[in-house]
Amino acid sequence: MKKAFITGITGQDGSYLAELLLEKGYEVHGLVRRLSTPNLRNVESIKDRITIHIGDMTDSSSLNKIAREVKPDEVYNLAAQSYVHASWSSPVATVDITGVGTLRMLEAFKDTGAKFYQAGSSEQFGNYKGGSIITEESIMSPRSPYGCAKVLAYNLVRNYRESYGMFAVTGILFNHESERRGYEFVTRKISNAVAEIHHGVSDELTLGNIHSIRDWGYAPDYVEAMWKIMQLDEPNDIVIATGKTYTVRDFCERAFEHVGLDWKKYVKTSGEFIRPAELDWLRGDSSKAVEMIDWEPTVDFYELVERMVDNDIKLVGESL
């Protein structure tokens, strides 16, 4: 039986990945921060089938101890301070957890023989000006502390691969959402607001830049890509994206339309929610993923929006 260790196991991606690996017969271990009451909501249905380890991405000793005790075949480093807007208010913590935390993980596992997956991000590229679509070879020019931290992590993984012969890879994932997305993210903010308005407990939604263009996919599709990258014979960094773009306004329009409402009657904009350095456009080319790991998305943008809205309508309804 293969053994996997996942940082960020209680998050959107980590919980879906844990479920996928359990289905594939893995023994699954995960990292949870030292909190008085850990948030295990996303892994509630599988918590009796996984092993939780208490530790911290800022604490090398806890990571080293886990590496010695677990001895995993595969390591998936998904933990991060991943809310881009918050990285401006907590830049040092963001780089320490997301960037330097990856270095601590590489150091902990470099001599164990484990394969190492790093969660990359489209934010690494910033406002890319080199063409109409972003590939693995595109120039990285991040526009936030979060993006900078992800570029640091990407380069560390590449250096450890080349210097120590590690099977260490970065999956450069473009935006991917789901019913488990955190409420601080704009997609979940929209779907939850639509649900509240639908149930009559709210009457407006305030957003920042609704003209930002993103390449959105469905998180369970993307965690499958993570696993497939780790099954390659040789390590390779791969972009995971749909290649299709939509604006935040498009997301709003489809979400409200799904419940028979006109988004223009409920949505306001405010500079409070605009980043200091805004990203206008992100679109990825997953040609390499199609060729090397036989991956393509199964859920399109419209179904993604509908799934998120339907889920929040159910959750808000149950809370009333």
N, C-alpha and C positions, 0 to 999 in steps of 0.2 A: 504494500500500500504506500503510495506517494504521500509525502507530508509537505504541507504548505504553511507559510507564516505570512499573515497579512497585517500591515499597519493601516490604520484607518478603517478597521473592519466594521465599525458601527455606522460609517457614513453611507451615502448612496452607493458608490461604486463598490466599497468593501463588502457590504452586505449582499449585494447581487453576486459578487465574485465568490463569496463564501458558499452561497447556495449552489452556484455552478460547480464548484470544486467538490462539494459533498455529493452532488449527482454523479460526478465522475469517479467517485470512490476514494477521494483524498481524505486524509486525516488533516483537519483544519485547525490552525492556531491563529490567534489574533491579539494585537496590542490594543490596550485600552488605557487611557491616561488615569493618573491618580486623582479621582474625584470622589467626594463623599457619596454621591449618587450618580454613578455612570449612566449615560443615556443608551440603553440597549434596545430601544424601540424597534429599530430596523432589523435586529437579529433575534427578536423575541421568539419567532417561530422555530429557530434553529439553535437557541442558546444551550440546549442540553446535548447538542451534537458537536459543539465546537469547544475548544479550550481557550479561555481568556487569560492573558498575561498582563499584569499591571506594570506599566513602564512609561517612559516619556521620550519623545524624540530629542529632547534637550539633555538627556542623561545617558552618557555613553555606558556607564556601569550597568544600568538596567538592560540595555540593548545587548551588551556583551554577554550578560548572564543568560538572556533568552537564547542567544545564538548557541551557547554551549549546551543548554538544556534541551532545546527543541530539535536541533540538528535537521532543519528542513531540507527538502530537495529543491523547493522553489520559494523564493521570497518576493512578495509583491509590496512595494513601498508606495502606498497610496495616501499616507498621512500628510496633511499640509494645512496651513492657514489658507484656505482656498477661496475665500470671498475677496475678490480683487479690490473692491471699494474699501474694505477694512484694512487692506495692506498699506493704505496711505496714512491711516491713523495709528497703525502699529507696525511700522516698517522693520524695526529691529527684530521684533518677535517673529515676523513673517519670514525674514531671511534666516533667522536662527532655526526655525522649525522646518521650513520648506527647503532651504538650500543647505545649510550646515547640518541639518538633521539627516539629509541624504548622505553626507560624508560620514557621519557617525554610523549609519547603517552599513555603508560599504566597508568601513573599517571592521565592524563587528562580524561581517559575513565573508570577507574576502578570502579567508583561508579555510572555509568550511566545505567548499565544493558545490555550494548551492547556486542555482541559477537566480539571477537578480533582475527583477522588473522595476523600472522607475516610471511613475506616472508623469509624463510630460504634458504640455499644454500649448494650445494655439496662441496663448498670451506671450509665448516666447518670441513671436515674430513682430509684435507691435503692429503699427500701421505699415504693413509691407508694401513697398512701392515697386517691387521687381517684376510684376506681371499680374495676370488676372487670377492666378490660383497659386496656393502655397504647397510646396513639396518638401521633402526631406532635405533638399539642397538649398532651400531659400535662406537668405540672410536673416539672422535673428537680431532684432532691434526692439527689445521690450520697452513698454511704456508705463510700467508700474513696478513697485517693489516686489509684488508677487511674480510678475513676468521675469524680473531680474533674478529672483531666487530660483525660478524654474530653469533659466538658462545656466545658472551656476550648477544646479543639480545635473542637468543634461551633460555639461562638459566634464563634471566629475565622473559620471558613469562611463563616458567615452574614454577618459584617461585611465580609469581602473581596468577597463576592458583591454586596452592596448598595453598597459604597463604590467598587469598581473595575470593576464590571460583569463580573466573572469568571463563567464557567460553573463554579461550585463547589458541590458537593452533599455531603451526608452521608447515607450509608445506615446507618440505625440498626438494626443486626443483633442479634437475640436469639441465645441460645446455639446454636451450630452445631458439630457434631462430625464426626469421620470417622476412617478408618484412619490418617490422618496427624496426628492430635491429639498434642500433646506429652504426655510421660509425667507431667508435674507436674499436669495437669488431672484432676479427679476421675473423669470418664468413662473416660479412658484408664487411669487407675490401677485402676479396676474391671475393665475388659476384660483388661488385662494380668495382673492377679492371678488372674482366673478361668482364663486360659490356663495360668499357672504351676501353679495347684492341679490343673487338669485333667491336666497332665503330671507331677504328683507332685513338683515342685521347690519348692513352698510349701504352707503349710497354713492361712494366715490372711490377712485383709485388715483394716487399721485405717483408719477414716474419721472425719470430724468430724461435722457435722450432717447426718444422713441424712434429715431431714424437710424440708430446703429444697426449694422447688417451683420448677421451671424450665420454660421453653418451649424444647424442643430440636428442632433441625432438622439436615439433612445438608449439610455444607459445600459440595459441588459445586452443589447447588441455590442456595445463597446467593451464590456467586460469579457465577452466571448473572444473578442479580438485580442485582449490582453493575454488570455490563456493560449491562444493560437500562436502568438509571437514567441511565447516561452517554449513551444514545442519544436521550434526550428532547430536544425542541426547546428547552425552557426548563428551567433548573435547578430541582430540587425535592428536598427532604429527605423520605425515605420509610422507614417501619418495615418490616423484613423479619422475619417470625415465622410460626409455624405456627398460633398461637392455641390450642394444646392444651398442657396442663401435666401434668408427672409429677414425683414426688419422686426424690431420690437413692436412696431405698429401692426405688422402682419400678425404677430402672435396675439396681440390684443383683439384685433378684429375677428380672428378665428375663434378665440376663446369666448367672447361675448356673443358672437353669432351662434355658437353651439347651444346657447340657452335662449336664443331668440331675442337678444338685446343689441342695441346700437352702441358700440363702444364710445362713440363721440359724446354721448350724453353723460358718461360717467368718469372718463379719464381726464385728469389734469396733469400738467407738467410743472416741474420745479427744478431750479438750478441746484437745490440742496442735494439732489441725487445724481448729479453729473460729476464724473471723476475729474481730478486735476488735469490728467492727460488722457483724453477720451480716445478709444479705439473705434474708428468709423466702420471698418470692414474686415471680415475674416472669412476666408473660404479655402477649404483644403482639397488636395488631390490624393485620393486613396488608391491610385493605380498600383502602387507597390504592394498594398495590402491585398488587392484582388489577385495579383500575380503570385505573391510569396506565401500567403496564408489562406487564400481562397475565401476572403471575407467580403461581404457586402451587407449594408443595412437592411433590416426587414420591416422596420416601422418608419413610415414617412412623417413629415412635419405635421400634417393635418391630423393623423391618428395620434401622434404624440400629444398635441394640444388637447384633443378630446379626452384622452386617457387621464391627463392631469386634471382637467376640469371635472370630469365625472368622479374621480377619486376625492377631490376636495368638496364637491357637493355632498358626497356621502359622509365625509368626516365632519363637515360643518353641521349637517343635519343631525348626526348622532350626538353632537355637543349641545344641541338646543334643548 
